[in-house]
Structures are given as C-alpha cells and as structure tokens.
Amino acid sequence: MDNKSFGSKLFDAVNVVIMLLVIVIMLYPMMFVLSASISDNAKVASGQVLLWPKGITFAAYKNFISDKQLWLSYWNTIRYTVVHTVLTLIATSAMAYPLAKRWLKGRRWILLMAAFTLVFGGGMIPTFLVVKQLNLLNTIWAIVLPSLISTWHLFIMRTFFEGLPEEVEEAAIIDGCSSMQVLAKIIIPLSKPVMMTIGLFTAVGQWNAFFDALLYLNDSKLQPLQIMIRSYLVAGNIPQGEGDADHVETLKYALITIATLPILCVYPFIQKYFVQGSMIGGVKG
C-alpha cells in the first residue's frame, strides 16, 4: 500500500518532469550533431535537419578516413591526454599524501602557498617565457608540465587521504613498508574513487584543450585534434581534397562527432566512481 502523501507524489512527479527536460536538453545537441554529420550537405546548410538525418550519406566520414592530418592530430591528442593524466595522478598523489599527514614539517605553510595559487597566477606571458627558456616549445612537455598539478584536485585528494584509516598504514609500517611503499601499495588501491574522478576531470580537460597548443606548438605535426577543429569551425578552413567543397557543413559536424566519441565511450566505465570520489573529497575541510 502506498502511504505517500499528495505533496510527496507531486514533488516526485515534478522531479521526474524536470529530469526528463534536462535529459532532452542534454541529448538534443548530440543527436543534432550526429544527424547533421550523416545528412545531405545542402539540407544541413538550409536548416532542414532538426533532429533526424535527411538524405543519409557518409561522405564526410569517407573524406576523413583518407585525411592523414586528422589521424596525426588524433594520435597527438591521445598521447597528450594519456601522458598528462598519468603524470598528474602520480604527481598529485605524491604531493597530497604527505600534506595529509600532521608529521610533515611546514605543512601549514605549504598548504597556504598552494591555496595562494587558486587566487593569483603567474599569467600567460610569464608562463610562456618560462616554457621558452626551458626549451619546451614544440614538445609534448609544453602541454603537460605547466598544468601538471591542479590545486583544487590536490585539496580534494588530500582530504580523501585524511579520511582513510590510519590503522592500515600503521600496520604496513610495522611490516617494514616505507612511506613510498605505503602510498603505492596501500593508499592508491584504496583511493580508486578519487583517482578515477580526478583522472576523468584531467583527461576531459586535456582532450578539449587547445589554447596551450596554440601558444606552444607551431609544428603542425604536433598539434592536437582540437586545433584542427578550431581551424575548421572558427577559421573556416576545410581540407583540400576532391569533392570536399560539397560537404563543408557535414565535415564540421562529422569532425565534432569524431572528437567527442572517445570521451563518451570512456565515461560510462568511470561514472560509478564519479559521485563517490567527488563527494568524499569535499566532506572534510
């Protein structure tokens, strides 16, 4: 027997309606981009495609298959994202673990200096000069190193480490483990939710990033996929191939689909850790 009051039922119904509207608002752009990418170019350009594809054709995707620059840019984006995410997790966890321990001398001042960077940054020009003086221009390290550690992610991971039971660490130390062994063999395996969450944030941010590449990478062979997307969508440059002028609009939507697909495929496997990792990191101050 349902003992819910009318007010409770009304509240649930309103929540369902709102969630359905949010789902529609979020899914429509993706459906439109996918439909436009496989529709006839003339119908896309004239605005006839609103939701479902019209005059289905895969000509835009066929053009991209033979585009060497696309695959080179794709590979650059993948390796930048993987290297940046892995190094970020290693560096952030290595810094967050000692900051979570009261035995660290100067812990308070280190945290204050880290928090200072949340409000004040060096700026674009000083950062560029540092990267240039270190001879990092036109290398993967110009993309990876300047944004290796996020202060916000550092605080989330530190708070998560503080919530782990100290008894487990003490038992490992008694068994002869060093601090690095405790971190690698005990802390990291117990921190999968927060590691997955920060890893997802980092990977998505790096996958979508283009400004650093625009500043530091002049060699077209090193530029990521987002620079190619910017060239197509903002600058209006289209690939110079046979028949490409007949698929200007569908090429743009096909490229967006190709660039978005990997992240959409990865997210469902990490989603189960997402809420737990982000919530636990923000419980304690």
Secondary structure, DSSP 8 states (H G I E B T S, - for coil): -----HHHHHHHHHHHHHHHHHHHHHHHHHHHHHHHHTS-HHHHHTT--SSS-SS---HHHHHHHT-HHHHHHHHHHHHHHHHHHHHHHHHHHHHHHHHT-TTSTTHHHHHHHHHHHHH----HHHHHHHHHHTT-TTSTHHHHSTTS--HHHHHHHHHHHHTS-HHHHHHHHHTT--HHHHIIIIIHHHTHHHHHHHHHHHHHHHHH--HHHHHH---TTT--HHHHHHHHHTS------TTGGGGHHHHHHHHHHHHHHHHHHHHHHHHHHHHHHHHHTTT--
